[in-house]
């Protein structure tokens, strides 16, 4: 991790620990039908209100009802200079090039687990606003998601 981002990363990590996961808002995009293709939909999307002017986190669930696996390879958003995909293993997060979306399964991005990092924020999203993101996959077409901004301590009662 870049040294200049270390203090911000600690603040974000603390917010991630408090944020919870889930929600009921959903958007979906079909990438084909039949058992030989991935059939993706996205739900439970949200962004906790950033506590930093530089970084934010994002969470959602990708459901694949199709018979083929896919991978989330990148994410773009007009709110950030860069959006990176992170996995969390044994309490340590690291940037990865892709996250698997299993056939007939789910990819869950949640607080304390795999997640998005919005870096180089162009504006600081506020609670009640929405952030548009576009998810890019290895085999399926892009999926556009409207991610509501929740309080920094949002802890949904339902969800993952």
C-alpha positions in Angstrom: 0.0 0.0 0.0 1.3 3.5 -0.8 2.7 5.2 2.3 0.8 8.4 1.7 -2.5 6.5 1.7 -1.7 4.6 4.9 -3.5 7.0 7.3 -6.5 7.2 5.1 -6.6 3.4 4.7 -6.7 3.1 8.5 -9.6 5.4 8.7 -11.4 3.5 5.9 -10.6 0.2 7.6 -12.3 1.5 10.8 -15.3 2.6 8.8 -15.5 -0.8 7.1 -15.5 -2.5 10.5 -18.4 -0.3 11.6 -20.4 -0.3 8.3 -22.2 -3.7 8.2 -23.5 -4.9 4.8 -26.6 -5.5 2.8 -29.5 -3.5 1.8 -32.5 -4.0 -0.4 -31.8 -1.8 -3.4 -31.0 -3.6 -6.6 -30.3 -3.2 -10.2 -29.8 -6.0 -12.7 -28.3 -6.7 -16.0 -28.7 -9.8 -18.0 -25.8 -11.1 -19.9 -27.6 -13.9 -21.7 -29.8 -16.8 -21.0 -29.3 -20.6 -21.0 -27.2 -22.8 -18.8 -24.0 -22.2 -20.8 -23.7 -18.5 -19.9 -23.5 -16.4 -16.8 -26.8 -14.6 -15.9 -25.8 -11.8 -13.6 -27.9 -9.5 -11.4 -26.7 -7.0 -8.7 -28.4 -6.2 -5.5 -27.8 -4.9 -1.9 -25.5 -2.2 -3.3 -24.4 0.7 -1.0 -21.6 3.0 -0.1 -21.1 4.1 3.5 -20.6 7.9 3.6 -16.9 8.4 3.3 -15.0 9.6 6.4 -12.1 10.6 4.2 -11.9 13.2 1.4 -9.7 10.8 -0.6 -11.3 7.3 -0.4 -14.6 5.4 0.0 -15.7 1.8 0.1 -18.5 0.1 -1.8 -20.5 -3.1 -1.3 -23.0 -5.3 -3.2 -23.9 -8.8 -4.2 -23.6 -10.2 -7.7 -25.9 -13.2 -8.2 -25.2 -15.6 -11.1 -28.2 -17.8 -12.0 -26.4 -19.1 -15.1 -24.4 -22.3 -15.7 -21.1 -20.5 -16.4 -18.8 -18.7 -14.0 -17.6 -15.2 -14.7 -15.2 -12.7 -13.0 -15.6 -9.1 -11.9 -12.6 -7.5 -13.6 -13.0 -3.8 -13.1 -15.3 -1.0 -11.9 -15.6 2.5 -13.1 -17.4 5.5 -11.6 -17.5 9.2 -12.3 -17.1 10.0 -8.6 -13.5 8.6 -8.4 -10.3 8.8 -10.3 -9.9 5.0 -9.8 -12.0 2.2 -8.4 -10.1 -0.9 -7.2 -11.3 -4.4 -6.3 -10.0 -5.8 -3.0 -10.2 -9.2 -1.3 -9.9 -9.7 2.4 -8.2 -12.9 3.6 -7.3 -13.5 7.2 -8.1 -9.9 8.1 -5.7 -8.4 5.5 -7.0 -6.7 2.4 -5.2 -6.6 -0.9 -6.0 -5.3 -4.4 -6.8 -8.0 -6.9 -7.2 -8.0 -10.7 -10.5 -10.0 -10.5 -13.0 -11.7 -8.2 -14.8 -14.9 -9.3 -18.6 -15.0 -9.7 -19.4 -18.8 -9.5 -22.0 -20.5 -11.7 -25.2 -20.7 -9.8 -23.7 -18.7 -7.0 -22.9 -15.3 -5.6 -20.0 -12.9 -5.2 -20.6 -11.0 -2.0 -18.8 -7.7 -1.3 -19.3 -6.8 2.3 -17.8 -4.9 5.2 -14.9 -6.9 6.6 -14.7 -8.9 3.4 -14.2 -8.4 -0.3 -15.0 -4.8 -1.3 -14.5 -1.9 -3.7 -12.2 1.0 -2.9 -13.0 4.4 -4.6 -9.8 6.3 -4.7 -8.9 9.9 -5.7 -12.5 11.0 -5.0 -13.6 13.9 -7.3 -16.3 14.8 -4.7 -17.2 13.4 -1.3 -20.5 11.6 -1.6 -23.0 12.5 1.1 -25.7 10.3 2.8 -28.9 10.3 0.7 -27.1 10.7 -2.6 -26.4 7.9 -5.1 -23.2 7.0 -6.9 -23.2 5.4 -10.3 -20.9 2.6 -11.0 -20.3 0.3 -14.0 -19.2 -3.2 -13.3 -17.1 -4.9 -16.0 -16.9 -8.7 -16.3 -14.6 -11.1 -18.1 -17.4 -12.7 -20.2 -20.6 -10.7 -19.6 -21.5 -7.2 -20.7 -21.2 -4.3 -18.3 -23.8 -3.8 -15.5 -24.6 -0.3 -14.4 -25.5 0.0 -10.7 -26.9 3.0 -8.7 -25.3 2.7 -5.3 -27.1 4.7 -2.5 -24.9 6.5 0.0 -25.7 5.4 3.6 -24.5 6.7 6.9 -20.9 5.9 7.8 -22.1 3.5 10.5 -24.9 1.9 8.4 -25.6 -1.6 9.6 -28.5 -3.2 7.7 -30.9 -5.5 9.5 -31.2 -7.7 6.4 -28.8 -8.7 3.7 -25.7 -10.8 3.8 
